[in-house]
Structure formats: structure tokens, C-alpha cells
Amino acid sequence: MSEKKTLMEEEVSKRKEEWRRMIAHDLRAPLSNILAVLQVIHEVAGARALEPKELELLNISIRSGKRMTELLDLFLDIAKLDEGVMPVDKKEIPLSPVIQSVIEDEIELSQAKNISVKVEVDKEKTVFADERLLARTLQNLLNNALKFTPRGGTISISVDFSNPKTHLLSVKDNGIGIPPGGMATLFDRFHQAQARREGLIQGNGLGLAFCQEAVKAMGGTISVRSELGKGSEFTISLPSRT
């Protein structure tokens, strides 16, 4: 009876996930249309000067539309990784350019909060990974660190090559940290909603869920150490080619 119940629960979970993906796909098309119209309005607004409040509302709408599109894409990409249908192209890639590109993409937020991002990476070093997935993973971790690090804080990105079989990439901040009760399900998107309601975590949770699935697809693992009020350190462990 217990086995039958387990199978039923698995089937229900599977159908719920299929339903979530269907909704995400269906929402993306009209959202893209709305965003396209807003962009056109913004571009032709030069025909007459918009009032400051009108321009502010238009820009807010465009930013919100882009953010919603990003979240839907993130959710769908997590599903692809989970099912093993996301293409993964692992090869030796220079690490420093990937990190610098990620930092440049987040420069606006880091400057707005006056946060120093320090990099401790040998420019000659390479890692065996999918460049696109690794870049998106690092960007999610850096963006997460920037959001939860106070003004004037510090974030460091470092790599440990001391183990010939495993390379460790770390993103460390001196931000607000994570409550102990929020650590166990930090990377599990299905437990994020309850954890947010209980005040154990902040954010949408999809970014970290993507990180876990992306790193897993590259044959690695991701872990976190954190102390409330003192900061967090996320570490990606990637196997070397040898």
C-alpha cells in the first residue's frame, strides 16, 4: 500500500510539473507581445515629450516585463536541465574572461551599492565546463550576493586549483547571511515558497535552483556555507578533465 501511495504521489508531482511548464510556455508569448509594444511606445515617445511621471511608469513597465520574461526563461531552462534535454558542451575554457564578463554584466548594481567585487583568479587557468552554463551560474551567484550584501560591502570570487581532480570556484560575500532553517532546501525550487512565507529566505529561489541543475549537468556539485549576519560563501566543485 505504501508503494502504491508513493507511485501516486510521484505521478501527481509529475503532472504538477508538466502543468507548471505549460503555464510558463503559455505566459511567455503574450508577455513578449506586451513588452514589444512597450518598447515601441518608448521608441516613438520622442514624437512628443513625455511627462516625467509618464516616462517613469513606462520604464518601470519595461523593466518588470523583462524581469518576468527572464524568470519564465529561467524556470523553463531548469526544467530542461532536470530532464537532461539542455545541450551541454563541456570543454577547456579560460576562466578569467568568463568571470570578467559576468562582473561587467552586474556592474550597474555593484556601483549603485558601492560594493567592491574582488577577483582572485590566475588569468592563465582553465576549467573543463560548458561556458554558457558556467557564466549563467556565476552570474546568478554574483547577482544573489549583490542583492544581499549591504552598501559598501565586499564580494570575492576565487578559484582553488590545488586538487588536480577538482576545481573549486567560490563566490563569497559579507552580506546578511542565511538563517539555519533556510539552508536545507536552499536549492530546491519546490520548497522555496514555504521557506519565503516563513521568512527563512528571500528572493524567488529560481536562480539557485538553476545553479544546482546547471552544475549537476556539468558533472559538478554546489554547496553553501553561511552565518547569519556575517555573509555566505557558495562553492562550485567541477571535475577536471584529467
C-alpha positions as CSV (number, residue, x, y, z in Angstrom):
1,M,0.0,0.0,0.0
2,S,2.9,2.3,0.8
3,E,4.5,1.6,-2.5
4,K,1.2,2.4,-4.3
5,K,0.9,5.6,-2.4
6,T,4.4,6.6,-3.3
7,L,3.8,5.9,-7.0
8,M,0.6,8.0,-6.9
9,E,2.5,10.9,-5.2
10,E,5.2,10.7,-7.9
11,E,2.6,10.8,-10.6
12,V,0.8,13.8,-9.1
13,S,4.2,15.6,-8.7
14,K,5.0,14.8,-12.4
15,R,1.6,16.2,-13.6
16,K,2.0,19.3,-11.5
17,E,5.4,20.0,-13.0
18,E,4.0,19.4,-16.5
19,W,1.2,21.9,-15.7
20,R,3.7,24.5,-14.4
21,R,5.8,24.2,-17.6
22,M,2.6,24.5,-19.8
23,I,1.6,27.7,-17.9
24,A,5.1,29.1,-18.3
25,H,5.1,28.5,-22.0
26,D,1.6,30.0,-22.4
27,L,2.5,33.1,-20.4
28,R,5.7,33.8,-22.3
29,A,4.1,34.6,-25.7
30,P,1.6,37.3,-24.5
31,L,4.2,38.7,-22.2
32,S,6.7,39.1,-25.1
33,N,4.0,40.9,-27.1
34,I,3.3,43.3,-24.2
35,L,7.0,44.0,-23.8
36,A,7.4,44.6,-27.6
37,V,4.5,47.1,-27.5
38,L,6.0,48.9,-24.6
39,Q,9.4,49.1,-26.3
40,V,7.7,50.6,-29.4
41,I,5.9,53.2,-27.3
42,H,9.2,54.1,-25.7
43,E,11.0,54.4,-29.1
44,V,8.3,56.6,-30.6
45,A,7.8,58.7,-27.5
46,G,10.2,61.2,-29.0
47,A,7.3,62.5,-31.1
48,R,6.1,64.3,-28.0
49,A,7.8,64.9,-24.7
50,L,6.6,62.6,-22.0
51,E,5.9,63.9,-18.6
52,P,8.5,62.7,-16.1
53,K,5.8,60.5,-14.3
54,E,4.7,59.0,-17.7
55,L,8.3,58.1,-18.6
56,E,9.0,56.7,-15.1
57,L,5.9,54.4,-15.4
58,L,6.9,53.3,-18.9
59,N,10.4,52.4,-17.8
60,I,9.1,50.5,-14.7
61,S,6.7,48.5,-17.0
62,I,9.6,47.7,-19.4
63,R,11.9,46.6,-16.6
64,S,9.2,44.5,-15.0
65,G,8.3,42.9,-18.3
66,K,11.9,42.0,-18.9
67,R,12.3,40.6,-15.4
68,M,9.1,38.4,-15.8
69,T,10.5,37.1,-19.2
70,E,13.8,36.3,-17.5
71,L,12.0,34.4,-14.7
72,L,9.9,32.4,-17.2
73,D,13.0,31.5,-19.2
74,L,14.9,30.5,-16.1
75,F,12.0,28.2,-15.0
76,L,11.9,26.6,-18.4
77,D,15.7,26.1,-18.5
78,I,15.6,24.5,-15.1
79,A,13.0,22.0,-16.4
80,K,15.2,21.3,-19.5
81,L,18.3,20.7,-17.3
82,D,16.2,18.5,-14.9
83,E,15.1,16.3,-17.8
84,G,18.5,16.2,-19.4
85,V,17.5,17.8,-22.7
86,M,19.5,21.0,-22.3
87,P,22.6,20.8,-24.6
88,V,25.8,20.7,-22.6
89,D,29.1,21.4,-24.4
90,K,31.9,20.8,-21.9
91,K,35.4,21.8,-23.0
92,E,38.5,23.5,-21.6
93,I,37.7,27.3,-21.3
94,P,39.8,30.2,-19.9
95,L,38.1,31.2,-16.7
96,S,39.2,34.8,-16.2
97,P,37.3,36.2,-19.3
98,V,34.1,34.4,-18.1
99,I,34.3,36.0,-14.7
100,Q,35.1,39.4,-16.0
101,S,32.2,39.3,-18.4
102,V,29.9,38.3,-15.5
103,I,31.2,41.2,-13.4
104,E,30.6,43.7,-16.3
105,D,27.0,42.5,-16.6
106,E,26.4,43.2,-12.9
107,I,28.4,46.5,-12.8
108,E,25.4,48.7,-12.5
109,L,24.2,47.0,-9.3
110,S,27.6,46.8,-7.8
111,Q,28.3,50.5,-8.4
112,A,24.8,51.6,-7.2
113,K,25.5,49.9,-3.9
114,N,29.3,50.8,-3.8
115,I,30.2,47.1,-3.4
116,S,33.7,46.0,-4.2
117,V,34.0,42.8,-6.3
118,K,37.4,41.2,-5.9
119,V,38.7,38.5,-8.2
120,E,41.4,36.0,-7.2
121,V,42.0,34.0,-10.4
122,D,45.1,33.2,-12.4
123,K,44.4,34.6,-15.9
124,E,46.1,31.6,-17.4
125,K,43.9,29.0,-15.7
126,T,41.2,27.0,-17.5
127,V,38.3,24.8,-16.3
128,F,36.5,22.0,-18.0
129,A,32.9,23.2,-18.3
130,D,30.1,24.5,-20.5
131,E,31.0,28.2,-20.9
132,R,27.4,29.3,-21.3
133,L,26.1,27.4,-18.3
134,L,29.1,28.3,-16.1
135,A,28.7,32.0,-17.0
136,R,24.9,32.0,-16.1
137,T,25.6,30.1,-12.9
138,L,28.3,32.6,-11.8
139,Q,26.0,35.5,-12.8
140,N,23.2,34.1,-10.6
141,L,25.6,33.7,-7.7
142,L,27.1,37.2,-8.1
143,N,23.7,38.8,-8.5
144,N,22.4,37.0,-5.4
145,A,25.4,38.2,-3.4
146,L,25.0,41.8,-4.6
147,K,21.3,41.8,-3.6
148,F,22.0,40.6,0.0
149,T,25.2,42.5,0.7
150,P,24.8,45.9,2.3
151,R,26.2,49.1,0.7
152,G,29.9,49.4,0.9
153,G,30.3,45.6,1.3
154,T,32.7,43.2,-0.4
155,I,32.3,40.2,-2.6
156,S,35.2,37.9,-3.6
157,I,35.4,35.4,-6.4
158,S,38.2,32.9,-6.1
159,V,39.3,29.6,-7.5
160,D,41.2,26.7,-5.9
161,F,43.3,24.6,-8.2
162,S,45.2,22.7,-5.5
163,N,43.4,19.5,-6.2
164,P,44.3,18.1,-9.6
165,K,41.0,16.3,-9.9
166,T,38.6,19.0,-8.8
167,H,38.5,22.8,-9.3
168,L,36.6,24.9,-6.7
169,L,35.0,28.2,-7.7
170,S,33.8,30.3,-4.8
171,V,31.6,33.4,-4.5
172,K,31.9,34.9,-1.0
173,D,30.1,37.9,0.5
174,N,29.8,39.7,3.8
175,G,26.1,40.2,3.5
176,I,23.1,39.3,5.7
177,G,23.7,35.6,5.6
178,I,21.1,32.8,5.5
179,P,19.1,31.6,8.6
180,P,19.9,28.0,9.5
181,G,16.3,26.9,8.8
182,G,16.6,28.1,5.2
183,M,19.8,26.1,4.3
184,A,18.4,22.6,3.9
185,T,16.1,23.5,0.9
186,L,18.0,26.5,-0.5
187,F,18.5,24.9,-3.9
188,D,15.1,23.2,-4.1
189,R,12.6,25.3,-6.0
190,F,9.6,23.2,-4.7
191,H,10.3,24.2,-1.1
192,Q,11.1,27.9,-1.8
193,A,7.5,29.2,-1.4
194,Q,7.0,27.8,2.1
195,A,10.5,29.0,3.1
196,R,9.8,32.5,1.9
197,R,6.4,32.6,3.8
198,E,8.3,31.6,7.0
199,G,10.9,34.3,6.4
200,L,13.7,31.8,6.1
201,I,14.9,33.0,2.7
202,Q,14.5,36.0,0.3
203,G,14.3,36.2,-3.4
204,N,12.5,33.9,-5.9
205,G,14.7,30.8,-5.5
206,L,14.8,30.0,-9.2
207,G,18.3,31.4,-9.6
208,L,19.8,29.0,-7.1
209,A,17.7,26.1,-8.4
210,F,19.2,26.8,-11.9
211,C,22.7,26.9,-10.4
212,Q,22.3,23.5,-8.9
213,E,20.9,21.9,-12.1
214,A,23.5,23.6,-14.3
215,V,26.4,22.5,-12.2
216,K,25.0,19.0,-12.0
217,A,24.7,18.9,-15.8
218,M,28.5,19.8,-15.9
219,G,29.3,16.9,-13.6
220,G,29.9,19.0,-10.5
221,T,28.3,20.0,-7.2
222,I,27.4,23.2,-5.5
223,S,27.4,23.9,-1.8
224,V,27.0,26.8,0.6
225,R,28.4,27.9,4.0
226,S,26.7,30.8,5.7
227,E,26.5,32.6,9.1
228,L,23.5,34.9,9.8
229,G,24.7,38.5,9.8
230,K,28.2,37.7,8.6
231,G,27.7,36.5,5.0
232,S,27.7,33.5,2.7
233,E,30.0,31.5,0.5
234,F,28.8,29.5,-2.4
235,T,31.3,26.9,-3.8
236,I,31.1,25.2,-7.2
237,S,33.1,22.0,-7.5
238,L,33.9,21.0,-11.1
239,P,35.8,17.9,-12.1
240,S,39.0,18.5,-14.1
241,R,39.5,16.8,-17.4
242,T,42.2,14.6,-16.2
